[in-house]
């Protein structure tokens, strides 16, 4: 979460060859062993509410965009489905 300034978000390339590990900004990583133990999913959120222009290296991400970028996978434990990407055009003050 970021609340101020002109920011630069650069996504590294996935260290794995499997497509289910190739997740982006605001997407959850596959759950792997954690899913087997608790049957629960990861949640990821990228929130930039600073209201200023920012740089995003990933296509489909940018100023004023709000998306749920995840996608289902064939096996639940490999799902990067649960995530949010939010960049507000207006600055949000929490206090």
N, C-alpha and C positions, 0 to 999 in steps of 0.2 A: 504494500500500500504506500502510495506517495501522495503528498498533499501540496507540494509546491515545486516550482522551478521547471526549467527546460531539461527534460531527461532524455537519455539515450538507452534504449533497450535493444540488446543484440543477442540473438538466439544462437547458441552453439549447435553444431551438428551433433546428432545422436551418436553415442559411442557404440551402438549396436546396429547390426544389419537388419534385424527383424522390423517390419513396418509398424508393429504395435508399440515399439519403443520410440518411434519418430513423432513425438508430441510437440506442440507449440506453446506459445505464450497463453496462459490461462487454461491449459489442458492438464489433466492429471496423468501421472505416470502409471503404467500398468501396476496392478496390485501384487502380483506374484505370490510370494509366501504369506504375506499378510492376509490375503483373501482366504487362503486355505485355513488359517487359524481362526479368524473371527467372522468370515463371510460379510465383510464390510468393504466399502470402496473409499478411495482417496478423494479429496475435494481440493481443487486448486482455484485460486482467485488472483488475478492481476488487476489491481485497482489503482488508477492514476486519476486523482480528483484534484489536481493542482490547477486545472484550467488553462495552462499554458501549452504552447506547441511542443511536441515531443517527437523523437525519432524512434521508429520501430523497424527492425530489420526484416521482420516477417510480413509477407504479403497478407492482406486482409486485416491487418491491425493498424490502427491509427487514431488520430485525434477525433474525439466525439463518437467513437464506435463502441457499441455494447453488443457482445455476442456470447453465445454458449457454444464454444468451438468443438466440443467433444464429439465423438462418434462411437457407435457400438462396435464391439468386437465379437468374433465367433465364440470365444470363451469369455465368460464374465470376468475371470481373474486378469484378463488382458485388456480390460476396457478402460480407455482414457475418456470416458463419457462425461464425467462429473467435473465441470469447471466453468469459470466465467472470466471474460475479458471485458473490462470496463474502463473507458477513458472519457472523462467528462469535459465538455467544452467550458463549463463554468467551474470556478474554484469552489470546492465544498469545504466548509469549516465545521469541524466536529465539536468545537467548544468555543 
